[in-house]
Amino acid sequence: FPFPYAPYAIQERFMAALYGALEKGQVGIFESPTGTGKSLSLICGALSWLRDFEEKKKQEEARLLALEHNGQEEKKLPLSDESLRKGTLDEPGCPESKGSAGEPDWITAFVQKKEERDMVDRLKEEQIRRKKREDRLEKIRHNVQLKYAAKRKRSEEEETKRLLQLSKEVLWERGGADVLEQLDHNEEELILDEYESDEEKKAMSGLEEDDDMEEEHVTKIYYCSRTHSQLSQFVHEVQKSPFGKDTRLVSLGSRQNLCVNEDVRRLGALQLINDRCMEMQKNKQEKKSHGEEMEGKKRRVSRTVCPFYSYEQMQFLRDEVLVEVKDIEQLVALGKETKACPYYGSRYAIPAAQLVVLPYQMLLHEATRSAAGISLKDQVVIIDEAHNLIDTITCIHSAEVSGTQLCCAHSQLLQYMERYRKRLKAKNLMYIKQILYLLQQFVCVLGGKKMFYPGANFLFSTPSFSGTELKSINDFLFQSQIDNINLFKVVQRYCEKSLISRKLFGFVERYGAPTVVKTNKEKLAGLQNFLLSLQQGSDKEGDLPVEAESDQLRSASPLMQIEGFLSALTNANQDGRVILNRQGTIGQSSLKFLLLNPAVHFAKVVKECRAVIIAGGTMQPVSDFREQLLSCAGVEPARIVEFSCGHVIPPENILPVILCSGPSSQQLEFTYQTRDLPQMMDETGRILCNVCNVVPGGVVCFFPSYEYERQVYARWEQTGLLARLATKKKIFQEPKKANQVDQVLVEYAKCIKRCSHVGGQMTGALLFSVVGGKMSEGINFSDDLGRCVIMVGMPYPNIKAPELREKMTWLDKTMPRAAGQAPSRVLIENLCMKAVNQSIGRAIRHQRDFASILLLDHRYARPAIFNKLPQWIKERTQVKAAFGSAFAELRKVRACILSHV
């Protein structure tokens, strides 16, 4: 395998296993600890396979074309091809011998000849297209003048546009008051277009047809990860790899990340950016299709179009992307420089790309996938950082709406209907009334009243009863009395095609704020009063300040959220549940759709793809992936392959210890019943004091929850134990707000660095973190930042939470028992151990790192739990019944650390 340096043995094994899985079309679960070069192994292994696969494909194409050429000369099919020979040769004396389908052999031969001819024609076309694309990219790669010519042309176009705009402004000034009045009454874009029920129309792309867009079938690798920073990191690894120069890589992202139109970016909220972008495209299409027709009519004025949505410039950007590997930041910079939209330009590069890098949501959500033009048929998918893949799929396909959103949407839609009743067609009115009925019934289910009228406000009325209730989808539809409404028609046809939520948002933008609505528009007073009452009501309740509530209301149309919830209700009855959460007021209450079976959505990915690789630094325990995701998605056990490698660090560099009792022989068992006992908290404090005395640098201590951390902190403050700890280590706490995390980490690192240089009694810092919090994933506590990681207790999830309880019930009903354990019990243990493995994996980050890991709870030594630790930690773990022997081992690690510093 090509590699930028001599690979570790485990990297070679990883790449060989990956190559084999891709070649055989398997579904692989790959685990490689952080610090072992997982990203490079994925890149070099997968791209080596792709290079070989493309070479084989070219050879096969050449063979078929040669056969066809020979066949034309000899006017007969070649005997060397086994499949063709079977269909064409007759036995002597059997002129009418029959094929397997009962057809005479000459018919079978004719059909096969035609199929081969069609395939050869297709191959020829693909070769022409590929040659055209390769020549174009080669020209761009080596011809600098071409870039300057394109730049000069852009400058000329910009100057022409500027002069045209000046001319228009002069004309507007001459138009005077008449034009201003026309602008004031311009509401045409808020009117819904005539809707033709159930007839699918081909959407206008707004771009001219172009041969280059119709690329040949290129086998691709789709690589996805959780965050844009992880994706950028991966792209940088590709750039450094031996494949960096020759790989056609495309980075995909959301409009929020890729938009270069400052007016649109300023909107902030993703939904608003999406809507404004779509609206600008529609304006451009209308400008093309209705240009002559609308000329001379005063009822419409010129609408804004995006200057970056230029077909020619996006073509140029597409080619630039394919010529050289670029991450998201470089793509945005290129978009600004070329005055081309990176969001659409990158999408036009997908057909010719070999490696497509994209976030989870874009690949795992079918509607988003098809909107981006991604086809997974016979392609390879690699899902990295996949330890929480099941939760991710569940979250993407779950949906929640609050009582505030339901009431707000109802009021807005009612006002909209009243305002434009005379202009709307009958079918539009019928569907709007259906949506209003749905909203009304949802509010009633939450305990609201039935009567709605313009300006009515039940947001702060109290539900008839409170509490949480779970329903199957069908039961919820019956209880809401909406089982007679076809939700597919309402959501997937009407809402999507009519763009009603966008029209409604434009309507509210125009009339929702007091500064916009004029006093003579009495019909709209209800909506204005309603929005004002929302602000006043929330202020009285003390939930949010007026400004925050107002911003929240304007951040996106509530109907957009509700569309997502309605769409979720079209899932199969057995695959989800609806949670009715009734609180103090209707506004505080909510409806949530919970997906129970993520496999139904993942099945589509696995079914279409040639191979799927699920990879991560910590994948243990893998039983969740096998049973909940792959088996339920219909993947045959024979198709699933597992690979797990050890760490590159020497065995003496890591000391994992399961500690069963503390310094005063108190047994360590942090159950919900015992962890709040003063003696248990005091014993934990004594362990920390001893550890801080011998471990230099940073110590990270993980607690099961924020609440327990607060409780322990208060106890230690009261007993004076915190003051004792503070003499050895400066104490830091994980903040609850995400924007404060970086600041705390910087201060923590500075303190450790200062102590290592200055010396003295203070030897470093102690950081209190929370499992599942902001510091338990994605943050490196390498070297002195994490010389010891302590896990206090076992972070089991709250089994009383209604969502988890429902998931447990569903698993017990649908899954077989594993090794005598109920599936719900296995789920709870797996959730706990996944969180533990993520947290303790923060310590060792590279080959020369040193760290100790202390697991404070005797239950970790139980075989069922112990076997769920990562292999590389499990094989080095020592179980210590008494604290004394564990403390002696810690002293040895201290000696190793000090000798290597």
Secondary structure, DSSP 8 states (H G I E B T S, - for coil): ---SS---HHHHHHHHHHHHHHHHT-EEEEE--TTS-HHHHHHHHHHHHHHHHHHHHHHHHHHHHHHHHHHHHHTS--TT-HHHHHHH---TT-TT-B-TTSSBHHHHHHHHHHHHHHHHHHHHHHHHHHHHHHHHHHHHHH-HHHHHHHHHHHHHHHHHHHHHHHHHHHHHHHHTHHHHHHHHT--GGGS-----TT-------SS---GGGS------EEEEESSHHHHHHHHHHHHHSTTTTT--EEE---HHHH---HHHHTT-SHHHHHHHHHHHHHHHHHHHHSHHHHTT-SS-------TT--HHHHHHHHHHHHHS---HHHHHHHHHHHT--HHHHHHHTTTT-SEEEEEHHHHHSHHHHHHTT---TT-EEEE-SGGGHHHHHHHHT-EEEEHHHHHHHHHHHHHHHHHHTTTS-HHHHHHHHHHHHHHHHHHHHTT--S---TT---TTS--SS-EEEEEEHHHHHHHTT-TTS-HIIIIIIIIHHHTHHHHHHHHHHHHSSTTTS-TT-GGGHHHHHHHHHHHHHHHHHTSS-HHHHHHHHHHS-HHHHHHHHHHHTTS-GGGEEEEEEE-SSTTT-EEEEEES-THHHHHHHHHH-SEEEEEES----THHIIIIIIITTT--GGGEEEEE---SS-GGGEEEEEE-B-TT--B----TTTTTSHHHHHHHHHHHHHHHHH--EEEEEEES-HHHHHHHHHHHHHHTHHHHHHHHEEEEE--SSGGGHHHHHHHHHHHHHHHHHH-SS--EEEEEEETTSTTSSS----GGGGSEEEEES-----TTSHHHHHHHHHHHHHS--BTTB-HHHHHHHHHHHHHHHHHHTTS--STT--EEEEEE-GGGGSHHHHTTS-HHHHTT-EEESSHHHHHHHHHHHHHHHHHH-
